[in-house]
Amino acid sequence: MRLVLLGPPGAGKGTQATRIVTRFAIPQLSTGDMLRQAVAEGTAAGLRVKHIMDRGELVPDDVVVSVIANRIDHSDAANGFILDGFPRTVAQAEALDRELATRSIKLDAVLELEVDEDALLERIKGRADEAASRGEPVRRDDNPEVFKTRLDVYREQTAPVTEYYRSQGLLNIVDGLQPIDAVTEQLAAALAAVTSDQIRSDVR
């Protein structure tokens, strides 16, 4: 099962990705983790990434895609993977498709956790207020203004990726503001439907 997990910050992608990993015994591929691993392994892409990151610059798409392509060639990803945090733009999604095509594989499904942004902001404000009332520092991610900026960036850069995958018939949307277990159940149902469709297609 080769999957992409989309959703804005605070939607619960990390929690759901972990559950999918356990269910399907596939690795969760995080771009940040992969970039750090490439640097640690001293690969050609890793060395380039290190120099870019040392200068405090953004890692170009071609380098990120190269690192991901190398990672999905590892044996633990032979039966699938779930990409978390990538692709962030349509250009990255197109580059991913090209890399998969060279390996004669393709994505099985794209899962998106959809959330009402106003409700999400209220949730974040609530967490910030609770921390402040306990005399604890407010996490940077729970700063409402910082969080709103992250949402704006997501909407501008990553939301078009939703339409890209919708046009390919790969998109499955689940309400991410439901209780965690309910979200997990709906994601599992979506993936079960994908698997059934694949079996029927193989039979034909």
ROGUTOR-634274 format. One record per residue (C-alpha): residue number from 1; y, x, z. Coordinates in Angstrom, 3 decimals. Example, Ala and Ser with C-alpha at 12.3 -4.5 7.8 and 13.67 -1.06 7.14 Angstrom:
BEGIN
@seq->1	py->-4.500	px->12.300	pz->7.800;
@seq->2	py->-1.060	px->13.670	pz->7.140;
END
This chain:
BEGIN
@seq->1	py->0.000	px->0.000	pz->0.000;
@seq->2	py->3.232	px->1.632	pz->-1.204;
@seq->3	py->6.231	px->0.005	pz->0.381;
@seq->4	py->9.990	px->0.220	pz->0.755;
@seq->5	py->11.626	px->-1.257	pz->3.864;
@seq->6	py->15.249	px->-2.354	pz->3.501;
@seq->7	py->17.734	px->-3.825	pz->5.937;
@seq->8	py->21.104	px->-3.107	pz->7.526;
@seq->9	py->21.519	px->-1.015	pz->10.668;
@seq->10	py->20.346	px->-2.879	pz->13.749;
@seq->11	py->17.934	px->-5.091	pz->11.816;
@seq->12	py->14.859	px->-3.617	pz->13.518;
@seq->13	py->13.438	px->-1.574	pz->10.643;
@seq->14	py->12.111	px->1.175	pz->12.916;
@seq->15	py->10.121	px->-1.236	pz->15.076;
@seq->16	py->8.602	px->-3.068	pz->12.123;
@seq->17	py->7.863	px->0.133	pz->10.191;
@seq->18	py->5.862	px->1.423	pz->13.160;
@seq->19	py->3.772	px->-1.758	pz->13.212;
@seq->20	py->3.127	px->-1.613	pz->9.463;
@seq->21	py->2.066	px->2.035	pz->9.788;
@seq->22	py->-0.486	px->1.043	pz->12.431;
@seq->23	py->-1.764	px->-1.936	pz->10.443;
@seq->24	py->-2.280	px->-0.128	pz->7.135;
@seq->25	py->-2.866	px->3.449	pz->8.373;
@seq->26	py->-0.147	px->4.817	pz->6.082;
@seq->27	py->2.638	px->7.272	pz->6.941;
@seq->28	py->6.211	px->6.219	pz->7.572;
@seq->29	py->8.431	px->8.398	pz->5.406;
@seq->30	py->11.924	px->8.835	pz->6.795;
@seq->31	py->14.353	px->10.807	pz->4.639;
@seq->32	py->15.766	px->12.602	pz->7.677;
@seq->33	py->12.319	px->13.654	pz->8.869;
@seq->34	py->11.291	px->14.730	pz->5.364;
@seq->35	py->14.402	px->16.854	pz->4.880;
@seq->36	py->13.851	px->18.574	pz->8.222;
@seq->37	py->10.171	px->19.146	pz->7.371;
@seq->38	py->11.072	px->20.650	pz->3.992;
@seq->39	py->13.441	px->23.066	pz->5.728;
@seq->40	py->10.793	px->23.968	pz->8.321;
@seq->41	py->8.187	px->24.594	pz->5.613;
@seq->42	py->10.582	px->26.779	pz->3.648;
@seq->43	py->9.924	px->25.022	pz->0.340;
@seq->44	py->12.277	px->25.614	pz->-2.578;
@seq->45	py->13.859	px->22.203	pz->-2.020;
@seq->46	py->13.911	px->22.857	pz->1.710;
@seq->47	py->15.856	px->26.085	pz->1.290;
@seq->48	py->18.381	px->24.319	pz->-0.911;
@seq->49	py->18.661	px->21.480	pz->1.584;
@seq->50	py->19.223	px->23.925	pz->4.437;
@seq->51	py->22.155	px->25.573	pz->2.691;
@seq->52	py->23.701	px->22.200	pz->1.864;
@seq->53	py->23.249	px->20.875	pz->5.398;
@seq->54	py->24.538	px->24.101	pz->6.920;
@seq->55	py->27.746	px->23.575	pz->4.965;
@seq->56	py->27.969	px->20.040	pz->6.305;
@seq->57	py->27.700	px->18.498	pz->2.839;
@seq->58	py->25.777	px->15.407	pz->1.721;
@seq->59	py->22.384	px->16.157	pz->0.179;
@seq->60	py->22.492	px->15.213	pz->-3.546;
@seq->61	py->20.180	px->12.498	pz->-4.855;
@seq->62	py->18.127	px->14.882	pz->-6.980;
@seq->63	py->17.320	px->17.036	pz->-3.955;
@seq->64	py->16.396	px->14.050	pz->-1.769;
@seq->65	py->14.179	px->12.636	pz->-4.514;
@seq->66	py->12.524	px->16.023	pz->-4.982;
@seq->67	py->11.713	px->16.230	pz->-1.275;
@seq->68	py->10.314	px->12.684	pz->-1.281;
@seq->69	py->8.242	px->13.356	pz->-4.404;
@seq->70	py->6.734	px->16.415	pz->-2.735;
@seq->71	py->6.007	px->14.443	pz->0.436;
@seq->72	py->4.174	px->11.594	pz->-1.303;
@seq->73	py->1.868	px->14.179	pz->-2.868;
@seq->74	py->0.496	px->15.037	pz->0.593;
@seq->75	py->-3.040	px->13.834	pz->1.269;
@seq->76	py->-2.041	px->11.439	pz->4.074;
@seq->77	py->0.028	px->9.431	pz->1.569;
@seq->78	py->-2.833	px->9.083	pz->-0.925;
@seq->79	py->-3.485	px->5.482	pz->0.124;
@seq->80	py->0.169	px->4.556	pz->0.440;
@seq->81	py->3.331	px->4.984	pz->2.460;
@seq->82	py->6.338	px->3.098	pz->3.732;
@seq->83	py->9.770	px->4.454	pz->2.847;
@seq->84	py->12.341	px->3.822	pz->5.563;
@seq->85	py->15.978	px->4.684	pz->4.802;
@seq->86	py->15.410	px->5.286	pz->1.110;
@seq->87	py->16.440	px->4.325	pz->-1.511;
@seq->88	py->20.035	px->3.735	pz->-0.420;
@seq->89	py->21.459	px->3.240	pz->-3.905;
@seq->90	py->20.284	px->1.848	pz->-7.227;
@seq->91	py->20.420	px->5.367	pz->-8.688;
@seq->92	py->17.963	px->6.520	pz->-6.011;
@seq->93	py->15.724	px->3.500	pz->-6.654;
@seq->94	py->15.626	px->4.335	pz->-10.362;
@seq->95	py->14.852	px->7.985	pz->-9.612;
@seq->96	py->12.029	px->6.914	pz->-7.281;
@seq->97	py->10.564	px->4.714	pz->-10.018;
@seq->98	py->10.564	px->7.656	pz->-12.413;
@seq->99	py->8.796	px->9.914	pz->-9.914;
@seq->100	py->6.153	px->7.287	pz->-9.196;
@seq->101	py->5.628	px->6.679	pz->-12.921;
@seq->102	py->4.861	px->10.374	pz->-13.487;
@seq->103	py->2.056	px->9.946	pz->-10.938;
@seq->104	py->0.844	px->6.704	pz->-12.542;
@seq->105	py->1.561	px->4.748	pz->-9.363;
@seq->106	py->4.122	px->2.128	pz->-8.432;
@seq->107	py->5.488	px->0.276	pz->-5.446;
@seq->108	py->3.427	px->-2.661	pz->-4.213;
@seq->109	py->6.246	px->-4.449	pz->-2.421;
@seq->110	py->9.767	px->-4.152	pz->-1.068;
@seq->111	py->10.388	px->-5.731	pz->2.328;
@seq->112	py->13.896	px->-6.617	pz->3.422;
@seq->113	py->14.950	px->-7.639	pz->6.902;
@seq->114	py->17.844	px->-9.997	pz->6.292;
@seq->115	py->20.295	px->-10.605	pz->9.122;
@seq->116	py->23.441	px->-12.616	pz->9.669;
@seq->117	py->26.087	px->-9.930	pz->10.117;
@seq->118	py->28.195	px->-11.960	pz->12.543;
@seq->119	py->25.156	px->-12.589	pz->14.738;
@seq->120	py->24.228	px->-8.917	pz->14.530;
@seq->121	py->27.741	px->-7.877	pz->15.569;
@seq->122	py->27.584	px->-10.287	pz->18.527;
@seq->123	py->24.273	px->-8.708	pz->19.546;
@seq->124	py->25.826	px->-5.236	pz->19.399;
@seq->125	py->28.913	px->-6.350	pz->21.350;
@seq->126	py->26.629	px->-7.851	pz->23.971;
@seq->127	py->24.739	px->-4.576	pz->24.371;
@seq->128	py->28.026	px->-2.661	pz->24.625;
@seq->129	py->29.398	px->-5.057	pz->27.247;
@seq->130	py->26.184	px->-4.822	pz->29.281;
@seq->131	py->26.312	px->-1.025	pz->29.243;
@seq->132	py->29.969	px->-1.033	pz->30.260;
@seq->133	py->29.325	px->-3.507	pz->33.091;
@seq->134	py->26.648	px->-1.160	pz->34.451;
@seq->135	py->29.077	px->1.751	pz->34.295;
@seq->136	py->27.034	px->3.415	pz->31.558;
@seq->137	py->28.495	px->5.042	pz->28.439;
@seq->138	py->28.292	px->2.885	pz->25.323;
@seq->139	py->26.029	px->4.432	pz->22.712;
@seq->140	py->27.877	px->5.371	pz->19.561;
@seq->141	py->25.588	px->3.094	pz->17.543;
@seq->142	py->26.550	px->0.213	pz->19.838;
@seq->143	py->30.276	px->0.686	pz->19.379;
@seq->144	py->31.259	px->-2.533	pz->17.559;
@seq->145	py->33.866	px->-0.849	pz->15.354;
@seq->146	py->31.529	px->1.994	pz->14.375;
@seq->147	py->28.753	px->-0.497	pz->13.754;
@seq->148	py->30.968	px->-2.683	pz->11.553;
@seq->149	py->31.805	px->0.377	pz->9.447;
@seq->150	py->28.095	px->1.113	pz->9.020;
@seq->151	py->27.509	px->-2.482	pz->7.943;
@seq->152	py->30.320	px->-2.234	pz->5.391;
@seq->153	py->28.823	px->0.948	pz->3.942;
@seq->154	py->25.385	px->-0.662	pz->3.790;
@seq->155	py->26.715	px->-3.741	pz->2.029;
@seq->156	py->28.582	px->-1.656	pz->-0.546;
@seq->157	py->25.918	px->0.976	pz->-1.284;
@seq->158	py->22.530	px->-0.448	pz->-0.429;
@seq->159	py->22.786	px->-4.210	pz->-0.908;
@seq->160	py->22.697	px->-3.794	pz->-4.745;
@seq->161	py->19.250	px->-2.226	pz->-4.277;
@seq->162	py->18.082	px->-5.682	pz->-3.169;
@seq->163	py->18.965	px->-7.145	pz->-6.548;
@seq->164	py->17.351	px->-4.203	pz->-8.340;
@seq->165	py->14.016	px->-4.901	pz->-6.665;
@seq->166	py->14.423	px->-8.675	pz->-6.944;
@seq->167	py->14.637	px->-8.252	pz->-10.731;
@seq->168	py->11.282	px->-6.442	pz->-10.615;
@seq->169	py->9.630	px->-9.229	pz->-8.646;
@seq->170	py->8.940	px->-6.904	pz->-5.719;
@seq->171	py->11.330	px->-8.285	pz->-3.112;
@seq->172	py->10.120	px->-10.092	pz->0.011;
@seq->173	py->12.839	px->-11.218	pz->2.441;
@seq->174	py->12.253	px->-11.987	pz->6.119;
@seq->175	py->14.785	px->-13.149	pz->8.719;
@seq->176	py->15.243	px->-10.071	pz->10.902;
@seq->177	py->16.964	px->-11.952	pz->13.749;
@seq->178	py->13.769	px->-13.779	pz->14.731;
@seq->179	py->11.745	px->-12.560	pz->17.723;
@seq->180	py->10.073	px->-9.230	pz->16.942;
@seq->181	py->6.539	px->-10.653	pz->16.825;
@seq->182	py->7.632	px->-13.457	pz->14.493;
@seq->183	py->9.162	px->-10.912	pz->12.105;
@seq->184	py->5.940	px->-8.900	pz->12.193;
@seq->185	py->3.868	px->-12.003	pz->11.394;
@seq->186	py->6.030	px->-12.933	pz->8.416;
@seq->187	py->5.955	px->-9.380	pz->7.051;
@seq->188	py->2.160	px->-9.370	pz->7.416;
@seq->189	py->1.954	px->-12.702	pz->5.571;
@seq->190	py->4.103	px->-11.337	pz->2.742;
@seq->191	py->1.890	px->-8.262	pz->2.409;
@seq->192	py->-1.279	px->-10.381	pz->2.534;
@seq->193	py->0.093	px->-12.410	pz->-0.377;
@seq->194	py->0.815	px->-9.204	pz->-2.303;
@seq->195	py->-2.738	px->-7.998	pz->-1.702;
@seq->196	py->-4.204	px->-11.336	pz->-2.856;
@seq->197	py->-2.128	px->-11.216	pz->-6.038;
@seq->198	py->-3.387	px->-7.702	pz->-6.736;
@seq->199	py->-7.007	px->-8.747	pz->-6.268;
@seq->200	py->-6.586	px->-11.708	pz->-8.627;
@seq->201	py->-4.906	px->-9.402	pz->-11.154;
@seq->202	py->-7.795	px->-6.905	pz->-10.917;
@seq->203	py->-10.329	px->-9.676	pz->-11.451;
@seq->204	py->-8.543	px->-10.843	pz->-14.579;
END
